[in-house]
Amino acid sequence: MSKLLPSSVSGVLFDLDGTLLDSAPDLYAALQEQCAEEGVASPAYAPVREVVSRGARAVLRCAFASRGEAAIEALVPRYLQLYEQLMARDTRAFDGVDDLLTRLEARGLRWGIVTNKAAFLTDELLRRIGWSTRAAAVVCGDTLPVKKPDPAPVLLACERAGLVPGQCLFVGDDRRDVQAGTAAGLFTVAASWGYLDGGDPHAWDADVVLDHPAALAALLQLEPATA
């Protein structure tokens, strides 16, 4: 652990895809649909899952890299359209996340989301899974002119949620999350249960690396949720 957990924690900010939600099945399904439209064989699921945190272009490169970047850019609008149609079909919270969020709320701790996903997709996804009114703040990839690893979105989420950065945690499954959280002055948690973008979370200089959402509940000494 690089630094001590804040003595008084007031809230937790999370990355979305790969940290709270396993959205890769629907992102992959959208790619499969587009491959069928384009007459291209679909790539295997595993390499697509690994890169989904990098966004639509990274996903499209798994199938269309040979066409070049200009062609991939042209495919993005249709891919997002297909994904919006499929979104939340097979997307689920990672095991332990629902319990973690319930425990945070029971303790009176506010939680929010800082994602590089576009707002029109994020807002609709949160609506479909019933989280729209639960998150104290949601900052998306196009909320500001910059996105993670820039700390500005994290700081904006703290401001909107009424959180002091030094009393807040930031949890993510990508090096960019750790970089953004550290630069914003938050205690950073690398979520090794996520996609990781092919990286080693122990090499990201996070304050702690956790293997399961339940480990975060234990770190924060959250009481079990009651029915």
N, C-alpha and C positions, 0 to 999 in steps of 0.2 A: 504494500500500500504506500503510495507516494506521499500522501498527506493524511492527516487525521480527518475523520468524518466530522462535519460541523457539529458543535455541541448542541446547537439548536437548529434542527431541520424544519423548514416551513413548507417545503414543497419539492416536487420531483418533475423534471421535464424529460420527455422521451422522444427519441426518433420514432417514426411510425412503421414503415415497411422493414421487416427484419428484426424489429425490436418488440413492438407491441403486436403487430399483425404478421401472420404468414400469408402474404399476398401473392407469393410467387406462382401458385397454381393458376390464378386468373391472369396474371401477366403472361405466363407461358401459353395459356389457352388462346389469348388474343394473338400471340405470335403464330401459333398453329393455324389459326383462321387466315391470317394474312399470307402465310406461306402457301396455303391452299389456293388463295386468290391469285397469287403470283406464279403458281406452278413450280414451287420450290419445295424440296424435301425439308421437313421440320427437323431442327437439331435436337439432340438429346436434352432431357429436362435438366440434368445436373449442372452443366455449364451455364445454362440460362439462369437457374436459381442463384448461382453464385454472384452474378453481376446485376441482378435486378435493382439493387440499391443505387446503381449508377444512372438509372433512368432509361427512357425509351430507346435512345440511340444505342446504348450498350446492349440492350436486348436485341434490337434489330441487327446489330453487327454479328450476332451469333448465327444468323441465317443468311444475311445479305452482304457480308463484308467484301466479297469479291466484286460487288457492283460499285464500290467507292463511296466516299462520304457524301457527295452531292445526291446520289441516288437514295442513300439512307435518309438524308434530310427530307427528301420528297416523300418518303414512306411514313414519316412520323405522324402527320395528321390522321391518316387512316388507322394507324396502329392505336392511337389514343382514342379514336372513335370506337374501334372494336373493343378496346379495354373498358371503356366507359359502359358499354352494353353488358359486358361480362362481370364487371366489378362487383365483388361481394357474393358471387355465386359459390365459390369454394374458398374464399378468404376467411380465415379464422384467427382469433387471438391465439397466440402461443400458449401452450399448456402452462397454467399457473398465473397468466396475466390477469384474467378476470378476478381471481382471488386477490391478487396484489392490489389492483385498483380499488376493490371493495375495502380492503384493509386500510389503504391510504385515506379513503374518504371517511371511514369510521374513526380514524385518528384525528380527522379534521385537517389533513394535509392536502393542499391543492396540487393538482397535477395538470400538465399541459403537454403539447406536442409541438415539436420543431422539425419540420420535414422539408426536403427539397422537392417533394411532389407538388405539382401545380394546384392552386386553390380550388379550381372547378372540380378536380378529381377528388381532392382531399375532403372537401365539404360534403360532396355527395356520398363518398364512402362512409364517412362518419355518420351521416344521416341514416344510411342503410343498416349499419350495424348498431345504431342506437347510442352512439357516444357523443352526439352533437352538444347536448346540454351538460355533459359530465366534465368535459375538459375546461379548465379555467382559462386557457389560452391556446390558440392554434395559430402558428406562424408557418406559412407555406413557402415554397421555393420562389414564388413570384410576389410575395408580400412586400419585399424590399428589392432594391436593385442588386443586392448581393445575397448569396446563400451560403450555407455551411460549405467549407470550414471557416468562413468569416464569422466572428462572434456576434455580429449585429442581430441576426435573427434570434439568437438565444437571449440576448439582452432585452430585445423587444418582448419576447414571451414572458420574461421575468416581470417586466414593467406592466404588461397587460394582466398578468395573474396576481400582481401585487406582491411579488416575491423579491427578497433581497438576494442577489447572486451568491453571496458568501454563505447563505443559509439554504442553498438549493443544490440538488444533484442533477446531473445530466446523464442520461443512459442511452447508449447507442451501440449499433453493431458494425460501425464503420470507423476507420481512422479519422475521417472528417468530423465525426461527432465528438470524438475526444479532443481534437484540435480546437473546435469551436467552443466546447464547454470549458476547456482549460483557459483559452484566451479571454473568455467572459468571466472567469473567476469562480466557476462552479466546481464542485467535487465531481469527478468524472468516473463513470462506470462503463466498462466495455462489456457488452452483452455477448458472450461467446455462444449463446444459443441461436444467434441470428445468422445472417448470410455471410458476413465478414469480408466479402469482396475478394476472396482468395487469400486474405492476409492472416497474420498471427496476432490476435488481440493483445497478447503479452508483450508485443513489440511496439505498442502504440503510446506508451507512457501514461496510460490511464491510472487513476488513483487506486482502482481495484478492478479486477476481472472476475465476473460472476458467471456461473454456468447455467443458472436457472432463475426465473423470476422469484421463486420461493427464497432463493439466497438473498435477494434484495429485501424481501420482507423480514428475513432474519437479521440482516445488517441493521435495519431501521428499528428492530425490536417491535414489530407491529403485531398486535394481538390477532389471533385467528378470527376470521369473520364469523359472525353469528347469524343464524337464520332469522 
